[in-house]
Amino acid sequence: MAAVMGLIFWLGIIPFCIGLIPANFTAPDKRSPGFILLAGYFVMWAIYGLFTIPAVLWVQYNNFRKASVWFVAAAILCAVCGILLWYRNYKKGNPDLVFGRKRNDGNVTFIERIRTMAWEERIEWLLFLVILGFQLYQAVVCTSFDGDDAYYVTESLIAQEAGVMYRILPYKGGSTGLDVRHALAVFPMWVAFVAVGSGLHATIVSHLVMPLLLIPLTYLLYFQIGKILFGDKRVSLPAFMIVMGVFQIFGNVSIYTNETFFLTRTWQGKSVAGSLVIPAFFWLLLLIYDGKKRDKRADMGLWLLLVCVNMTAGICSSIAVFLVSILLALTAFVLMIVERDFKVLLKLGAACIPNLIYMGIYVVMAYSYLWR
C-alpha cells in the first residue's frame, strides 16, 4: 500500500499540480486535464534535469541523494504554487485552470458528451481501449529484456542502493569516471528516484511501472494532437487513435523502429525521446501557431512548455537534443516564411537556449575525454 501511495503521489498528484502553473498562463480554450498532466510531466522532468545534471558533473559523493533532496523541495514548491494559482482563479471567478471554463457556464461536460455520442463513435473508442489494454497487458505479462538493461536498469539500481550517479561501473561494480555518452542523460536516475519514492526495486519500476505510466501518457499526447488536427470533427478522433494503436502493435519490423522501442524498451530514455518528447514539439507548435488572434500573454505557458520539452530531451538522450534542435530550426525557417515574421525565428531560437548550453557542456566533456 505504501508503494502504491508513493507512486500516486509522485506520478499523479505532483505532476498534475505542477501542470497548473503553465495552465495559468495558457488560453482557457487550450486547457484540459490531459493538457495539465502532460505539462506537469514536462515541467517536472525539466526541473529534475536542472538539479541532477549539475550534481552528476560536479558532485562526486552521494550526488544522487543530494540532487534528490533539492528536486523534492523544488517539485513540492512548484506543486504548491500550482494549487495556489488554481485557488486564486477559483476565488476570482476566472476560467477554471483544469477545464478551461467558468463555473456554471453551460459548457458540455464529459459525461454529457458521452451520453450524446453516437453508437459508432462509442464502439470505436471501445476498440481503442481494447488495443490499449492489450498493449498494457503484454507489457506487464511479456516484459522484454535486452542487453541495454545491463547498463540502464543497473545504473538506476546503483543510484537507488548506493546513492551515486554514473560513478560506479555497472558491468563490474568498480569506480569509474564520467561516461561522456550517458552522463548527461539522467532519465535512468529519475526512474531510480521513483523507485526510492515508492520503495520498489528499480527493476520493478523500470519493467512494470514505467510501461503502465508511459504508454498511456504517450496515447494521451496523441489524443491532444488529434483534438487539434480534427477540430470540430471529433467523430474522426477515435479512428485516429485506433490507427496510432495499430501502428504501434505492428511497427516491429525492425529492432530499431520507434514502435519497437515504445513497447519493448519503454523505460529507456531514448524510447521516451522518440515516442513522447518529439511528438510533444508538434503538439506545442500546433497549439502556439493555431492561426487565432489572441493576447500574446495567453500563450506564455506554451512557450514555457516548449523550453521544458527541450530540457526533457536532454535528460532522455544526448542525441535527442541535437535532433530536436534541427527540428525546431527547420520549423522556425518554414514558419518565418509562412507568417512573414522574422520574430518567429528569434522566439524559437530562444526556446533552444537550453539545448545550446547542453551541447556546449557535452562538447567540453568530449574534448576533455579525448585529450586526457
N, C-alpha and C positions, 0 to 999 in steps of 0.2 A: 504493500500500500504506500509506503514512504517513497518507493521508486516511482510509482505512478504519479503521486502528487508532485514530486520533483520534476518529472517530465512535463506535466501540465503547466507548472509554474514557468519553467524556462523555455518551453517550446510553444506555449499557448498564451498565457497571461502577459508575460513580459514583452514579447514581440508585438502583441496586439496593442498594448498600452503605449509602446514606443511609436507605433504607427499612427497614433493620434496626433503626433507632432507635425509630420508633413501634411496630414489631412487638414489640419487647421489652416494651412497656407495653400490649400488647393480648392478650386472651384467646387461648389456643392454638387453640381451635376456629374462630376467625375469621381465622387467619393462613394464608397460602398464598403461593407465589411470585408470583402475579398481584397479590395484595394488597401485597406488599412493593415490587414495581416501581411500581405506581400511587402508593403512599405516598411512595416516594422522589422521584418526579417532582414531586408537590405540595410536598413539603418543599423540594426544590431550587429550584423556581420561587419559593417564598416567600422563601428566602434571597437569591435573585437580586434580587428586588424590594426587599428590605431594604437592600441596598448600592447598587443602581442608582438608585432614585428620589431619595434624598438627593444623589447625585452629579449628577443632572440639575438639581436645584433650586439647589444651592449651589456646584458646581464648574463653572467656565466653560471651562477649557482642559484638553484631554486627559481629560475626565471619563469617557469610555468605558474607556480604558486603566486609569485609576486604580480604577474600580469593578470591572473585570475581575480585577485583582490581588487585591483584597480578597475577591472572590467565590471565586476559585480557592483561596485559603487556607482560607476557611470551608468550602467544599464538600469539599476533601480531608480537613480535620479531622473533619467530620461522617462522612465515609465510613470513616475510621479508627476513630472511636468506634463505628460500627455493626459493624465487623468484630470489635472488642474485646468488644462485648456478645454477639455470636454465639459467640465463643470461650469467654467466661465461662459461658454457658449450656451449651455443649458439655461443658466440663470438669466442671461440677456435675451433669450428667445431667438437666438440666431439659428440658422440651419444646423441640424444635428451632425456632428462630426462623423458618426458611424454611417448613417443612412443618407446624408446629404439633403435632408428636407426638414422643414419646420414641423413642430408637433401639431397634429390635427389639421394638416393642410390638405387632406383629401387624396394624397397620392396612393397609388395601388400598393398594398403590402405584399409580402412574399406569399403568404397563404392565399390571398385573393388572386394572385397571379396564377397559382397552381389550380385553383378552382375554375378559372376561366380558360385554362389551357386546353387546346384540342386534344382528342384522344391520340391522334397520330403523333403529336409532339410528346405526349406523356410516354408513349411506347418507345420513342427514340431516346428520351432521357433514361428510361429504364434500361435500354440496351447499352447505353454508355456506362451506366452504373455497373452493369454485369461485366463489361470489359475492364473497368477499373478494379472491380472486386477480384476478377481473375488475375490481374497483374499483381495485386497486393498479396493474394493467396500464394501465387507462385514465388513471389519474392521472399515470403516467410518460410514456406514449406520446402522449396527447392533453392535455397540460398546458394549463391555462386561463390566459389573461392578461386582466386587466381594468384599468380606469382607476386603481384603488386601488394597483396595483403602482408607479405613478409616485411614490407617496408612501412606502408601507410598505417595499417592497423597496429603494427608493433610500435610505431612511433607514438600513436595515441595511447597505447598501454603503458609505455615508458613514462610519458608525461603524467598519466594518472597515478602510477605507482611511485615513481622517483621524483616527480615534481620538476623535471627539467625538459627543455625542448631542444631537440637536434644537437644534444651534447653527448649522447650515448649511441654508439653504432648499433642499429637494430639487428644486424645479422650475427654479430659476435658478442655484443654486450660490453665492449671496451669503450674507453673515452675516444672522442673524435672531434675534429674541428667542424666548422660550419660547412655544410654541403651547399654549394652555390646554387645548384639546381632546385633544391627543395626548401631552403631555409626561409625564404620569403613567402612561400605558400603554406599558410598556417591553418588551413581548413582541418587537417587531422587533429590539430590542437583544440579546435572548437568541439570536435567530436569527443576529445578527452575531457573537455570542460563539462559537456553534457553528461558524460559518464560519472564525473565527480559529483555533479549537482544532483544526480538521480541515485547514486550509489550502485549503479550497474557496472558490469565489466565492460571495458571499452570494446571488446569484440562483439558483445551482445548489442551494444549501441550501434556499432558500425553495420552489422549484418541484419539486425532486426528493427531497431528504432528508426534508423535513417531512411530505409526504404519506405516504411509506413508514414514517414513525415514528408520526404522529398518528392515522392511520386505524386501524392495528392496536391502538394504545393505547386508542382510543375503544371498539372492539369488546371489548377486554379488560375495560373498565369495565362494558359491558353484560353481559358474561359473569358478572362478580361480582354484579351486581344480580340477574341471573336465578337464580343459585345461592341467593340469599336468598329470592326470591319463590316458587320451586318447592320449596325444601327437599329432602325425600327423593325427590320426584318428578323426579329428574334426567332421566328419559326425555323430559320436555317441554322441557328446556333447548335442545337443538339446534333444535327447531321455533321457539322464541322467537328464537334468533339468526338464523334464516333470515328470519323476519318483519321483524326490525330491518334486516337487509341489504337486503331488497326495498324497504322504506320509503325507505331512503337512495337507492337507484337511481331510484325513480320519484317521488321527492319534489320534483323540479324543476318544480313547477307555477308557480313564480314566481322571480324573481331574488332575492327576499327571504326565501325559506324557509331553515330551518336546514339541510335536506338539501343545498340548492344551495351554501351556504357550506361545508358539510362536505367536499364533493367537489371544488369548483372554487376555493375560497379557503381551503384547509386551513391554510395558513401564516399567516393573519391572526389577530390576537388575538381579534377578535370572533367568529370561527369557533370558536376553541378555547373561548371562554367559553360559547357555546351548545351545542357538541357534547360537551365534556368537563367543564367546571367545574360547570355547573348540574346535570347528572346525578350528579356526584360528591356533591352535597349529599344527594340522595335515597339514594345508596349508603351514606353515613356515618350518616344518620339511621335507616335500616333496620338497620344494624349496632348502633347505640347503643340504640335502643328496640326490641329484639327480644323483649321480654317475659320474658327469662330472668333469674333471680336469681343474681347473682354479686358478687364483691368489686368495689367501686367502682374500686379501683386497676386492675382488669383492663381498663377502658375509657379509661384516661388517654391512651393512644396515639391513640384515635379522636377524643378532644376536641382533641388537638394537631393532628391532621389537619384537623379542621373549621376551626380557626384558619388553618392553612396554605392551605386551599382558599379561604377568604375573601381572604387576601392574594394568592393566584394570580388571583382575579377582578380585582383591581386592576391587575396587570401586563398583563392581557389587554385590558380595556376599561374606561373610566371609568363608562359606563352600567351595566356588569355589576355593579359594586359596589352601586349602588342597587337593581338587580333582585334580587340575592341577599339583600340586607338585608330587602327586603319579603318574600321567600320565607321566610326564617328567622323573621321576625316573625309571619307567618301560621301557620307550623308550630308555633312556640312557643305561640301562643294556643290552637291546637287541642289540642296535647299537654298543655297545662296543664289543660284541661278533662277530657280523657280520663284522664290519670294522676292528676288531683285533687291536683296538687302544684305549688305556686307556684314552687318552686325550678327547675322546668323553664324558666320564663321568665327567671330570673336566669342560668342556665347558658348558654342560647342567646344571651342578651343579651351576656354576657361574651365569647362567641366572636365577636361583631360589633364588638368594640372596634377592631380594625384598620380596619374599614370606616368607623367614625366618624372616626378620625384621617385616613384617606384623603379622605373627603368634606370634612372641615374644611380640609385643605390645598387641595383643589380650589376650595372657595368663596372662600378668601382669594386664590388666584391669579386667579379670575374677577373678583372685586371690584377687585383691583389693575389688571387689564387694562381694565376698563370706565372707571375713573376716572383713568387715567394721561394 
